[in-house]
Amino acid sequence: MDEQNDVIVIGGGPAGLSAALMLGRARRSVTVVDAGSPRNRFAAHMHGVLGHEGAPPRDLLARGRSEAERYGIRFHGGTVSRVREEAGRVEVVLEAGDTLMARALAVATGITDDLPDVPGLAERWGESVLHCPYCHGWEVRDRRLGVLMTSPAGLHQARLVRQWSDRVVVFTAGAGELDAETRRSLRARGTVLEDAAVVEVLGDGSAVTGVVTADGRTIPLDAVFTAGVPRPHDGFLEGLGLARAEAFGADLLAVDATGRTSSPRIWAAGNVVHPPANVPMSMGAGSSVGAAVNAALMEDDDRRALALAAATPPSRPRDFWEDRYAQREAIWSGRVNRVLADVAGGLAPGSALDLGCGEGADVVWLAEQGWDAIGVDISATATDRARWAGARSAAADRIRIVTGDLADLAHHVGPETRFDLVTASFLHSPVDLPRADILRAGAALVAPGGHLLVTSHVSAPPWATFEPGHAPHFAGVAEELEALALDPAAWDVVVAETRTRETTSPDGAAATIDDGVVLVRRR
Protein backbone atom coordinates (compact mmCIF):
# COMPACT_ATOMS: atom_id res chain seq x y z
CA MET A 1 0.00 0.00 0.00
CA ASP A 2 1.35 3.41 -0.87
CA GLU A 3 -0.14 5.32 2.07
CA GLN A 4 2.29 6.65 4.66
CA ASN A 5 -0.09 5.68 7.47
CA ASP A 6 -2.98 3.38 8.12
CA VAL A 7 -4.42 5.97 10.50
CA ILE A 8 -3.79 9.58 11.48
CA VAL A 9 -5.01 10.55 14.93
CA ILE A 10 -5.50 14.28 15.40
CA GLY A 11 -5.16 15.14 19.08
CA GLY A 12 -2.80 13.72 21.69
CA GLY A 13 -5.05 13.90 24.74
CA PRO A 14 -6.54 10.93 26.63
CA ALA A 15 -8.95 10.03 23.79
CA GLY A 16 -6.40 10.37 21.00
CA LEU A 17 -3.64 8.48 22.81
CA SER A 18 -6.04 5.66 23.74
CA ALA A 19 -7.15 5.31 20.12
CA ALA A 20 -3.52 5.34 18.94
CA LEU A 21 -2.50 2.74 21.53
CA MET A 22 -5.24 0.34 20.43
CA LEU A 23 -4.28 0.77 16.79
CA GLY A 24 -0.56 0.43 17.45
CA ARG A 25 -1.09 -2.80 19.32
CA ALA A 26 -3.16 -3.97 16.35
CA ARG A 27 0.00 -3.45 14.26
CA ARG A 28 -1.37 -0.47 12.37
CA SER A 29 0.93 2.32 11.24
CA VAL A 30 -0.21 5.44 13.10
CA THR A 31 0.82 9.09 13.29
CA VAL A 32 -0.55 11.32 16.05
CA VAL A 33 -0.73 15.03 15.22
CA ASP A 34 -0.83 17.03 18.45
CA ALA A 35 -0.85 20.77 19.12
CA GLY A 36 0.04 20.20 22.78
CA SER A 37 -2.95 22.07 24.26
CA PRO A 38 -5.21 19.58 26.07
CA ARG A 39 -8.44 20.86 27.55
CA ASN A 40 -7.42 20.04 31.13
CA ARG A 41 -4.03 21.77 30.91
CA PHE A 42 -5.34 24.42 33.35
CA ALA A 43 -5.82 21.83 36.11
CA ALA A 44 -2.92 20.82 38.36
CA HIS A 45 -4.51 17.49 39.28
CA MET A 46 -7.07 15.10 37.85
CA HIS A 47 -9.55 13.09 39.87
CA GLY A 48 -11.81 10.11 39.33
CA VAL A 49 -9.17 8.46 37.15
CA LEU A 50 -8.69 4.97 38.53
CA GLY A 51 -5.03 4.25 39.26
CA HIS A 52 -4.08 7.90 38.69
CA GLU A 53 -6.09 9.67 41.39
CA GLY A 54 -4.66 13.14 42.00
CA ALA A 55 -1.96 12.82 39.34
CA PRO A 56 -1.12 15.83 37.16
CA PRO A 57 -2.79 15.53 33.72
CA ARG A 58 0.54 16.19 31.98
CA ASP A 59 2.04 13.11 33.70
CA LEU A 60 -0.72 10.88 32.33
CA LEU A 61 -0.19 12.21 28.81
CA ALA A 62 3.60 11.81 29.04
CA ARG A 63 3.21 8.23 30.20
CA GLY A 64 0.59 7.47 27.56
CA ARG A 65 2.78 8.90 24.83
CA SER A 66 5.73 6.79 25.98
CA GLU A 67 3.55 3.67 25.99
CA ALA A 68 2.28 4.41 22.49
CA GLU A 69 5.79 4.90 21.14
CA ARG A 70 6.64 1.31 22.16
CA TYR A 71 4.33 0.14 19.38
CA GLY A 72 5.89 2.29 16.67
CA ILE A 73 3.40 5.15 16.84
CA ARG A 74 4.85 8.37 15.43
CA PHE A 75 4.15 11.87 16.78
CA HIS A 76 4.02 15.06 14.76
CA GLY A 77 3.68 18.42 16.47
CA GLY A 78 1.45 21.03 14.91
CA THR A 79 -2.06 22.16 14.10
CA VAL A 80 -4.21 20.85 11.25
CA SER A 81 -5.49 23.42 8.79
CA ARG A 82 -7.71 21.22 6.61
CA VAL A 83 -8.60 17.66 5.68
CA ARG A 84 -9.44 16.32 2.23
CA GLU A 85 -10.76 12.95 1.07
CA GLU A 86 -9.80 11.54 -2.29
CA ALA A 87 -9.34 8.16 -3.93
CA GLY A 88 -10.17 6.24 -0.77
CA ARG A 89 -7.64 8.13 1.32
CA VAL A 90 -7.58 11.00 3.79
CA GLU A 91 -5.17 13.89 3.29
CA VAL A 92 -4.26 15.97 6.37
CA VAL A 93 -2.66 19.36 5.74
CA LEU A 94 -0.91 21.05 8.66
CA GLU A 95 -0.65 24.79 9.29
CA ALA A 96 3.10 24.50 8.70
CA GLY A 97 2.43 23.12 5.22
CA ASP A 98 3.22 19.45 5.82
CA THR A 99 0.85 16.92 4.28
CA LEU A 100 0.14 13.47 5.70
CA MET A 101 -1.82 10.69 3.99
CA ALA A 102 -3.74 7.85 5.61
CA ARG A 103 -6.49 5.35 5.03
CA ALA A 104 -8.50 6.56 8.02
CA LEU A 105 -8.70 9.50 10.41
CA ALA A 106 -9.53 9.64 14.13
CA VAL A 107 -10.37 13.12 15.45
CA ALA A 108 -9.78 13.69 19.17
CA THR A 109 -9.07 17.42 19.27
CA GLY A 110 -11.30 18.33 22.21
CA ILE A 111 -13.00 21.66 22.81
CA THR A 112 -12.45 25.14 24.17
CA ASP A 113 -14.73 26.24 27.01
CA ASP A 114 -15.91 29.73 26.05
CA LEU A 115 -16.47 31.36 29.45
CA PRO A 116 -18.76 34.27 30.31
CA ASP A 117 -17.05 37.62 29.85
CA VAL A 118 -16.71 38.33 33.55
CA PRO A 119 -13.48 39.92 34.84
CA GLY A 120 -11.51 37.57 37.09
CA LEU A 121 -13.25 34.40 35.84
CA ALA A 122 -10.97 33.13 33.07
CA GLU A 123 -7.82 33.95 35.06
CA ARG A 124 -8.75 31.36 37.71
CA TRP A 125 -10.12 28.67 35.35
CA GLY A 126 -9.01 25.23 36.47
CA GLU A 127 -7.84 26.50 39.85
CA SER A 128 -10.82 27.87 41.79
CA VAL A 129 -13.17 28.46 38.84
CA LEU A 130 -14.32 24.95 38.03
CA HIS A 131 -16.71 23.14 35.71
CA CYS A 132 -17.02 19.51 36.91
CA PRO A 133 -17.93 18.72 40.51
CA TYR A 134 -17.01 15.08 39.94
CA CYS A 135 -13.51 16.20 39.00
CA HIS A 136 -13.05 18.96 41.62
CA GLY A 137 -15.96 18.85 44.10
CA TRP A 138 -14.12 16.83 46.75
CA GLU A 139 -11.32 19.39 46.96
CA VAL A 140 -13.79 22.22 47.79
CA ARG A 141 -16.27 20.19 49.85
CA ASP A 142 -18.12 21.98 52.66
CA ARG A 143 -16.86 25.38 51.48
CA ARG A 144 -18.72 28.41 50.15
CA LEU A 145 -19.51 27.54 46.55
CA GLY A 146 -21.08 29.59 43.80
CA VAL A 147 -22.68 28.34 40.59
CA LEU A 148 -22.68 30.84 37.75
CA MET A 149 -25.40 29.65 35.36
CA THR A 150 -24.82 30.46 31.69
CA SER A 151 -27.89 28.74 30.21
CA PRO A 152 -30.92 26.70 31.32
CA ALA A 153 -28.71 23.61 30.96
CA GLY A 154 -26.72 24.89 33.96
CA LEU A 155 -29.56 23.84 36.24
CA HIS A 156 -28.14 20.31 36.38
CA GLN A 157 -24.80 21.68 37.54
CA ALA A 158 -26.54 23.83 40.17
CA ARG A 159 -28.30 20.82 41.65
CA LEU A 160 -25.20 18.66 41.44
CA VAL A 161 -22.88 21.02 43.31
CA ARG A 162 -25.19 20.85 46.35
CA GLN A 163 -23.92 17.28 46.91
CA TRP A 164 -20.52 18.62 47.99
CA SER A 165 -21.55 21.51 50.22
CA ASP A 166 -24.59 22.89 52.00
CA ARG A 167 -23.35 26.44 51.42
CA VAL A 168 -24.22 26.97 47.74
CA VAL A 169 -25.23 30.19 46.00
CA VAL A 170 -26.69 29.90 42.49
CA PHE A 171 -26.50 32.97 40.24
CA THR A 172 -29.44 32.57 37.87
CA ALA A 173 -29.15 35.61 35.56
CA GLY A 174 -27.48 33.67 32.73
CA ALA A 175 -30.27 31.08 32.66
CA GLY A 176 -33.22 33.39 32.26
CA GLU A 177 -36.28 33.20 34.46
CA LEU A 178 -36.56 30.03 36.55
CA ASP A 179 -40.03 28.68 37.11
CA ALA A 180 -41.49 28.62 40.59
CA GLU A 181 -41.23 24.84 40.99
CA THR A 182 -37.51 24.88 40.17
CA ARG A 183 -36.92 27.67 42.68
CA ARG A 184 -38.78 25.76 45.39
CA SER A 185 -36.78 22.61 44.64
CA LEU A 186 -33.42 24.39 44.93
CA ARG A 187 -34.36 26.29 48.08
CA ALA A 188 -35.74 23.16 49.73
CA ARG A 189 -32.14 21.90 50.07
CA GLY A 190 -30.85 25.20 51.40
CA THR A 191 -29.50 26.57 48.11
CA VAL A 192 -29.45 30.39 47.95
CA LEU A 193 -30.68 31.93 44.69
CA GLU A 194 -29.28 35.24 43.46
CA ASP A 195 -30.95 36.84 40.44
CA ALA A 196 -28.48 39.69 40.10
CA ALA A 197 -25.83 39.19 37.41
CA VAL A 198 -22.21 38.61 38.42
CA VAL A 199 -20.01 41.42 37.09
CA GLU A 200 -16.66 40.47 38.62
CA VAL A 201 -14.94 37.55 40.31
CA LEU A 202 -12.69 38.58 43.17
CA GLY A 203 -9.66 36.67 44.31
CA ASP A 204 -6.25 36.43 45.85
CA GLY A 205 -3.99 35.11 43.13
CA SER A 206 -5.56 31.91 41.80
CA ALA A 207 -7.98 31.63 44.72
CA VAL A 208 -11.52 32.97 44.50
CA THR A 209 -12.59 35.11 47.45
CA GLY A 210 -16.00 36.25 46.22
CA VAL A 211 -18.04 37.85 43.47
CA VAL A 212 -19.49 41.29 42.82
CA THR A 213 -23.09 41.48 41.56
CA ALA A 214 -24.64 44.08 39.25
CA ASP A 215 -26.42 45.70 42.19
CA GLY A 216 -23.10 46.41 43.90
CA ARG A 217 -23.03 43.67 46.49
CA THR A 218 -20.01 41.48 47.29
CA ILE A 219 -20.78 37.86 48.10
CA PRO A 220 -17.94 35.88 49.74
CA LEU A 221 -17.12 32.55 48.05
CA ASP A 222 -14.28 30.00 48.04
CA ALA A 223 -14.87 28.55 44.55
CA VAL A 224 -17.10 29.13 41.54
CA PHE A 225 -18.56 26.45 39.25
CA THR A 226 -19.66 27.43 35.76
CA ALA A 227 -20.22 25.74 32.43
CA GLY A 228 -18.60 27.43 29.46
CA VAL A 229 -20.11 27.13 26.00
CA PRO A 230 -18.27 24.22 24.33
CA ARG A 231 -16.52 25.15 21.07
CA PRO A 232 -15.30 21.99 19.30
CA HIS A 233 -11.93 22.05 17.58
CA ASP A 234 -13.11 20.65 14.25
CA GLY A 235 -12.93 23.60 11.87
CA PHE A 236 -10.36 21.75 9.75
CA LEU A 237 -13.17 19.41 8.66
CA GLU A 238 -15.16 22.19 7.01
CA GLY A 239 -15.77 21.49 3.37
CA LEU A 240 -16.26 17.75 3.84
CA GLY A 241 -19.99 18.18 4.44
CA LEU A 242 -20.02 15.93 7.50
CA ALA A 243 -23.32 15.58 9.36
CA ARG A 244 -23.64 17.58 12.57
CA ALA A 245 -25.92 17.53 15.61
CA GLU A 246 -26.92 20.02 18.30
CA ALA A 247 -26.00 18.71 21.76
CA PHE A 248 -24.76 20.14 25.06
CA GLY A 249 -25.39 23.63 23.77
CA ALA A 250 -23.00 23.23 20.85
CA ASP A 251 -22.92 22.30 17.16
CA LEU A 252 -21.01 18.99 17.18
CA LEU A 253 -20.02 16.29 14.70
CA ALA A 254 -22.68 13.59 14.49
CA VAL A 255 -21.25 10.13 15.19
CA ASP A 256 -22.72 6.65 15.44
CA ALA A 257 -22.25 4.17 18.29
CA THR A 258 -18.71 3.34 17.09
CA GLY A 259 -17.66 6.99 16.83
CA ARG A 260 -17.87 7.01 13.03
CA THR A 261 -18.92 10.23 11.35
CA SER A 262 -20.95 10.41 8.16
CA SER A 263 -17.67 9.79 6.31
CA PRO A 264 -16.70 6.11 6.06
CA ARG A 265 -13.07 7.02 6.81
CA ILE A 266 -13.38 9.52 9.68
CA TRP A 267 -14.11 8.81 13.36
CA ALA A 268 -14.22 11.12 16.39
CA ALA A 269 -13.89 10.55 20.13
CA GLY A 270 -13.66 12.45 23.39
CA ASN A 271 -14.76 16.00 24.18
CA VAL A 272 -14.89 17.03 20.51
CA VAL A 273 -18.14 15.05 20.26
CA HIS A 274 -19.01 14.63 23.96
CA PRO A 275 -18.09 17.76 25.95
CA PRO A 276 -19.11 16.39 29.40
CA ALA A 277 -16.72 13.42 29.17
CA ASN A 278 -14.04 13.33 31.87
CA VAL A 279 -10.62 11.70 31.46
CA PRO A 280 -11.63 8.02 31.93
CA MET A 281 -14.70 8.48 29.74
CA SER A 282 -12.53 9.99 27.01
CA MET A 283 -10.00 7.18 27.34
CA GLY A 284 -12.75 4.59 26.95
CA ALA A 285 -14.21 6.37 23.93
CA GLY A 286 -10.77 6.58 22.34
CA SER A 287 -10.12 2.88 22.87
CA SER A 288 -13.49 2.05 21.35
CA VAL A 289 -12.79 4.21 18.30
CA GLY A 290 -9.35 2.62 17.89
CA ALA A 291 -10.94 -0.83 17.78
CA ALA A 292 -13.67 0.38 15.38
CA VAL A 293 -11.12 1.89 13.00
CA ASN A 294 -9.07 -1.30 13.01
CA ALA A 295 -12.17 -3.36 12.25
CA ALA A 296 -13.03 -1.10 9.31
CA LEU A 297 -9.47 -1.32 7.97
CA MET A 298 -9.61 -5.09 8.33
CA GLU A 299 -12.69 -5.17 6.09
CA ASP A 300 -10.87 -2.90 3.65
CA ASP A 301 -7.86 -5.24 3.72
CA ASP A 302 -10.13 -8.17 2.88
CA ARG A 303 -11.67 -6.32 -0.06
CA ARG A 304 -8.24 -5.37 -1.38
CA ALA A 305 -6.95 -8.92 -1.02
CA LEU A 306 -9.95 -10.36 -2.83
CA ALA A 307 -9.62 -7.82 -5.63
CA LEU A 308 -5.92 -8.59 -5.96
CA ALA A 309 -6.59 -12.33 -5.96
CA ALA A 310 -9.20 -11.91 -8.67
CA ALA A 311 -6.83 -9.86 -10.80
CA THR A 312 -3.77 -12.05 -10.22
CA PRO A 313 -4.17 -15.83 -9.96
CA PRO A 314 -1.98 -17.35 -7.23
CA SER A 315 1.51 -18.17 -8.46
CA ARG A 316 2.99 -19.74 -5.32
CA PRO A 317 1.97 -23.34 -4.55
CA ARG A 318 0.89 -22.43 -1.00
CA ASP A 319 -1.41 -19.68 -2.28
CA PHE A 320 -2.76 -21.79 -5.12
CA TRP A 321 -3.63 -24.79 -2.97
CA GLU A 322 -5.01 -22.71 -0.12
CA ASP A 323 -7.30 -21.01 -2.61
CA ARG A 324 -8.23 -24.37 -4.16
CA TYR A 325 -9.17 -25.97 -0.84
CA ALA A 326 -10.99 -22.87 0.41
CA GLN A 327 -13.35 -22.88 -2.59
CA ARG A 328 -15.10 -26.12 -1.57
CA GLU A 329 -15.95 -27.97 1.61
CA ALA A 330 -14.07 -31.04 0.36
CA ILE A 331 -11.76 -31.63 -2.61
CA TRP A 332 -11.05 -35.35 -2.38
CA SER A 333 -13.25 -38.40 -1.79
CA GLY A 334 -12.10 -39.11 1.76
CA ARG A 335 -11.06 -42.66 0.73
CA VAL A 336 -7.53 -44.05 0.84
CA ASN A 337 -5.61 -44.11 -2.45
CA ARG A 338 -5.84 -47.63 -3.90
CA VAL A 339 -2.11 -48.05 -4.55
CA LEU A 340 -1.22 -47.08 -0.99
CA ALA A 341 -3.76 -49.54 0.39
CA ASP A 342 -2.41 -52.34 -1.84
CA VAL A 343 1.25 -51.70 -0.99
CA ALA A 344 1.05 -50.72 2.69
CA GLY A 345 -1.44 -53.50 3.31
CA GLY A 346 1.41 -55.96 2.70
CA LEU A 347 3.90 -54.22 5.02
CA ALA A 348 4.34 -54.54 8.76
CA PRO A 349 3.02 -51.34 10.40
CA GLY A 350 5.63 -48.95 11.73
CA SER A 351 6.13 -45.23 11.28
CA ALA A 352 4.82 -43.47 8.17
CA LEU A 353 5.10 -40.03 6.59
CA ASP A 354 2.60 -38.84 3.96
CA LEU A 355 3.85 -36.01 1.71
CA GLY A 356 1.06 -33.69 0.53
CA CYS A 357 -1.47 -35.32 2.83
CA GLY A 358 -4.33 -33.05 1.69
CA GLU A 359 -7.48 -33.68 3.71
CA GLY A 360 -5.91 -36.64 5.49
CA ALA A 361 -7.59 -39.76 4.09
CA ASP A 362 -4.32 -41.67 3.63
CA VAL A 363 -2.95 -40.69 7.04
CA VAL A 364 -6.14 -41.76 8.79
CA TRP A 365 -6.15 -45.08 6.92
CA LEU A 366 -2.50 -45.76 7.83
CA ALA A 367 -3.16 -45.02 11.50
CA GLU A 368 -6.19 -47.32 11.51
CA GLN A 369 -3.96 -50.10 10.11
CA GLY A 370 -1.59 -49.66 13.05
CA TRP A 371 0.92 -47.16 11.64
CA ASP A 372 2.13 -44.09 13.57
CA ALA A 373 1.40 -41.64 10.77
CA ILE A 374 2.41 -38.04 10.13
CA GLY A 375 0.88 -36.00 7.30
CA VAL A 376 2.39 -32.79 5.93
CA ASP A 377 0.74 -30.29 3.57
CA ILE A 378 1.27 -26.64 2.63
CA SER A 379 -2.43 -25.70 2.80
CA ALA A 380 -3.73 -24.69 6.24
CA THR A 381 -7.30 -25.38 5.15
CA ALA A 382 -6.39 -28.90 4.03
CA THR A 383 -4.51 -29.70 7.24
CA ASP A 384 -7.36 -28.31 9.36
CA ARG A 385 -9.67 -30.79 7.63
CA ALA A 386 -7.11 -33.56 8.09
CA ARG A 387 -6.89 -32.85 11.82
CA TRP A 388 -10.67 -32.90 12.06
CA ALA A 389 -10.79 -36.26 10.25
CA GLY A 390 -8.01 -37.61 12.47
CA ALA A 391 -9.73 -36.49 15.65
CA ARG A 392 -12.84 -38.50 14.67
CA SER A 393 -10.80 -41.65 14.04
CA ALA A 394 -10.43 -44.43 16.58
CA ALA A 395 -6.68 -44.18 15.89
CA ALA A 396 -6.47 -40.44 16.70
CA ASP A 397 -3.55 -40.98 19.08
CA ARG A 398 -1.43 -42.30 16.19
CA ILE A 399 -2.08 -39.32 13.89
CA ARG A 400 -0.12 -36.08 13.62
CA ILE A 401 -0.83 -33.41 11.01
CA VAL A 402 1.69 -30.69 10.15
CA THR A 403 1.19 -27.50 8.12
CA GLY A 404 4.41 -26.50 6.45
CA ASP A 405 6.80 -26.36 3.52
CA LEU A 406 7.20 -29.81 1.98
CA ALA A 407 10.74 -28.96 0.90
CA ASP A 408 11.79 -28.54 4.56
CA LEU A 409 10.58 -31.84 5.97
CA ALA A 410 13.42 -32.29 8.45
CA HIS A 411 12.38 -29.05 10.15
CA HIS A 412 8.83 -30.32 10.69
CA VAL A 413 9.50 -33.91 11.74
CA GLY A 414 12.95 -33.57 13.32
CA PRO A 415 16.34 -33.94 11.57
CA GLU A 416 17.03 -37.35 13.14
CA THR A 417 13.57 -38.86 12.59
CA ARG A 418 13.34 -41.79 10.17
CA PHE A 419 10.27 -43.58 8.81
CA ASP A 420 9.47 -47.13 7.78
CA LEU A 421 7.27 -45.77 5.00
CA VAL A 422 7.32 -42.43 3.18
CA THR A 423 4.52 -42.04 0.66
CA ALA A 424 3.47 -39.40 -1.85
CA SER A 425 0.24 -39.88 -3.77
CA PHE A 426 -0.33 -37.69 -6.84
CA LEU A 427 2.01 -34.92 -5.69
CA HIS A 428 1.32 -32.71 -8.71
CA SER A 429 0.66 -28.96 -8.86
CA PRO A 430 -0.51 -26.69 -11.71
CA VAL A 431 1.85 -24.02 -10.34
CA ASP A 432 5.56 -24.45 -9.82
CA LEU A 433 6.36 -26.97 -7.07
CA PRO A 434 9.86 -28.38 -6.40
CA ARG A 435 8.47 -31.90 -6.69
CA ALA A 436 11.75 -33.73 -7.29
CA ASP A 437 13.39 -31.94 -4.35
CA ILE A 438 10.46 -32.86 -2.09
CA LEU A 439 10.60 -36.53 -3.08
CA ARG A 440 14.37 -36.66 -2.57
CA ALA A 441 13.92 -35.02 0.86
CA GLY A 442 11.33 -37.69 1.65
CA ALA A 443 13.70 -40.44 0.53
CA ALA A 444 16.35 -39.11 2.91
CA LEU A 445 13.95 -39.75 5.82
CA VAL A 446 13.41 -43.45 5.01
CA ALA A 447 14.87 -45.75 7.65
CA PRO A 448 17.06 -48.75 6.71
CA GLY A 449 14.72 -51.47 5.56
CA GLY A 450 11.98 -48.90 4.96
CA HIS A 451 10.13 -47.99 1.77
CA LEU A 452 9.45 -44.95 -0.39
CA LEU A 453 6.18 -45.17 -2.36
CA VAL A 454 5.45 -42.63 -5.10
CA THR A 455 2.13 -42.80 -6.95
CA SER A 456 1.69 -40.34 -9.80
CA HIS A 457 -0.22 -39.52 -12.95
CA VAL A 458 1.66 -40.60 -16.04
CA SER A 459 -0.89 -39.03 -18.40
CA ALA A 460 -3.66 -36.48 -18.29
CA PRO A 461 -7.21 -37.70 -17.58
CA PRO A 462 -9.01 -38.57 -20.84
CA TRP A 463 -11.58 -35.83 -20.28
CA ALA A 464 -8.99 -33.04 -19.83
CA THR A 465 -8.55 -30.45 -22.60
CA PHE A 466 -5.65 -28.04 -23.01
CA GLU A 467 -4.78 -25.17 -25.27
CA PRO A 468 -2.30 -26.11 -28.01
CA GLY A 469 1.20 -26.11 -26.60
CA HIS A 470 0.02 -25.90 -22.95
CA ALA A 471 -0.54 -29.56 -22.08
CA PRO A 472 1.28 -30.43 -18.81
CA HIS A 473 4.12 -32.94 -18.78
CA PHE A 474 3.65 -36.12 -16.72
CA ALA A 475 6.74 -38.18 -15.97
CA GLY A 476 6.73 -41.91 -16.61
CA VAL A 477 8.09 -44.37 -14.05
CA ALA A 478 11.56 -44.45 -15.64
CA GLU A 479 11.77 -40.65 -15.56
CA GLU A 480 10.49 -40.69 -11.96
CA LEU A 481 13.28 -43.03 -10.88
CA GLU A 482 15.84 -40.92 -12.71
CA ALA A 483 14.60 -37.76 -10.94
CA LEU A 484 14.87 -39.44 -7.54
CA ALA A 485 18.60 -40.02 -8.24
CA LEU A 486 18.81 -42.79 -5.65
CA ASP A 487 22.13 -44.53 -5.02
CA PRO A 488 21.70 -48.06 -6.48
CA ALA A 489 24.12 -49.35 -3.85
CA ALA A 490 21.72 -48.22 -1.11
CA TRP A 491 18.31 -48.82 -2.69
CA ASP A 492 16.41 -51.68 -4.30
CA VAL A 493 13.62 -51.03 -6.83
CA VAL A 494 10.67 -53.17 -5.74
CA VAL A 495 8.00 -51.87 -8.15
CA ALA A 496 8.29 -49.56 -11.17
CA GLU A 497 5.23 -49.93 -13.36
CA THR A 498 2.19 -48.25 -14.87
CA ARG A 499 -1.20 -49.37 -13.59
CA THR A 500 -4.54 -48.68 -15.21
CA ARG A 501 -7.52 -48.05 -12.94
CA GLU A 502 -11.17 -47.39 -13.52
CA THR A 503 -12.52 -44.00 -12.59
CA THR A 504 -15.43 -41.67 -13.27
CA SER A 505 -15.23 -38.46 -15.29
CA PRO A 506 -16.68 -35.19 -13.94
CA ASP A 507 -19.84 -35.76 -16.01
CA GLY A 508 -20.33 -39.21 -14.46
CA ALA A 509 -19.12 -41.31 -17.38
CA ALA A 510 -16.93 -44.38 -16.81
CA ALA A 511 -13.27 -43.88 -17.76
CA THR A 512 -9.79 -45.27 -17.14
CA ILE A 513 -6.62 -43.49 -16.13
CA ASP A 514 -2.97 -44.58 -15.90
CA ASP A 515 -1.00 -44.27 -12.66
CA GLY A 516 2.73 -44.61 -12.26
CA VAL A 517 3.84 -46.63 -9.22
CA VAL A 518 7.39 -46.54 -7.88
CA LEU A 519 8.23 -48.49 -4.72
CA VAL A 520 11.82 -48.56 -3.54
CA ARG A 521 13.41 -50.04 -0.43
CA ARG A 522 16.43 -48.74 1.46
CA ARG A 523 18.85 -51.58 2.12
Order of alpha helices (4+ residues) and beta strands (2+ residues): beta-alpha-beta-alpha-beta-beta-beta-beta-beta-beta-alpha-beta-alpha-beta-alpha-beta-beta-beta-beta-beta-beta-beta-beta-beta-alpha-alpha-alpha-beta-alpha-beta-alpha-beta-alpha-beta-alpha-beta-alpha-beta-beta
